[in-house]
Amino acid sequence: MAIIAANDVQAPMTLRINTQRDHEAILADLQPLAVRVRSHSGGASMCLYLSSPLGVHDIPGFSAGVVSVQDEASQYVAALLQLRSGDVVLDACSAPGGKTGHMLELQPAIRLTACDISDMRLEKVKENLERLGVEKEVVYHVCDVTQYDWDGEVFDKILLDAPCSGSGVIRRHPDIKLLRRESDLRAFSDQQQRLLQALWPALKKGGKLLYTTCSIMPEENEGVIKEFLKHHDDADIPSIQLSIGVPQERGWQCFPQVGGHDGFYYCLIEKT
Ligand SMILES: C[S@@+](CC[C@H](N)C(=O)[O-])C[C@H]1O[C@@H](n2cnc3c(N)ncnc32)[C@H](O)[C@@H]1O
């Protein structure tokens, strides 16, 4: 019932503030417009809920790249990868680049490849990273990562923010209620499994792959991970803990909250 209620009310507009940039004056301008402000990523980012939505160009600090629009649940993704200077990182399904930008804010000294199957959507990643001023050195690659031959290239960290039913963000896309069919779930979980299997060989031994979706359906989340683990004995699931959501046997699940964050799933997989 709580999930249905949350899906029926307008989602709040939530901002991410890059506290590693000069943000004090911007924060002072934003605070009167905020209902809640929370620090995360070890203080490197701040999440601010606006009391009412604003056009992006009216948001102080947006054009200067200090502030981005991003739901709170998505703001936990980049930090879970524990990025270190020099890490070779693949953002496999990167567009429109919300999490790509956050990764580069938290650790600019990574070698990042941003892929997406859609060239138009990958352009959005470039625009986003240019606005944030973190676009230097990024390799952009339009490809279907289930077909791509990495030719021996391996990554320390991979983010697979997989295409999904969007069942955690129905309040932002209410057409999902009309358009989705139960049978779509099988197609999504098959696609997610293909993506995960295809990316695994590109992860270094000792590396970490973070699997995420904006879905609350177990078939797309823990179900995908459990099936994957049946065929990979070189995969380990370290436990993770967030200040929102609930633990799963494998991974962590957030459910949409009235006036709060979206539904989201996270599972970190380490290659042993
Ligand atoms: C959930 S969205 C990613 C959102 C993004 N990570 C962000 O934070 O802004 C999923 C993306 O996966 C891309 N995609 C779907 N199938 C793909 C494939 N086989 N290879 C590469 N990208 C794919 C879609 O075009 C879409 O942009």
The ligand as an ORCA input file, in Angstrom:
! r2SCAN-3c Opt
* xyz 0 1
  C      18.776      3.291    -16.814
  S      19.454      4.059    -18.202
  C      21.009      4.607    -17.597
  C      20.953      5.881    -16.773
  C      22.334      6.471    -16.506
  N      23.221      5.499    -15.898
  C      22.287      7.718    -15.660
  O      22.563      7.660    -14.465
  O      21.980      8.783    -16.191
  C      19.885      2.694    -19.204
  C      20.678      3.056    -20.448
  O      21.131      1.827    -21.022
  C      21.237      2.006    -22.419
  N      21.316      0.644    -23.000
  C      20.315     -0.275    -23.144
  N      20.796     -1.408    -23.679
  C      22.125     -1.218    -23.883
  C      23.175     -2.039    -24.428
  N      22.927     -3.279    -24.862
  N      24.425     -1.522    -24.514
  C      24.676     -0.251    -24.081
  N      23.713      0.569    -23.564
  C      22.465      0.092    -23.454
  C      19.994      2.802    -22.759
  O      20.147      3.489    -23.992
  C      19.897      3.764    -21.545
  O      20.496      4.997    -21.846
*
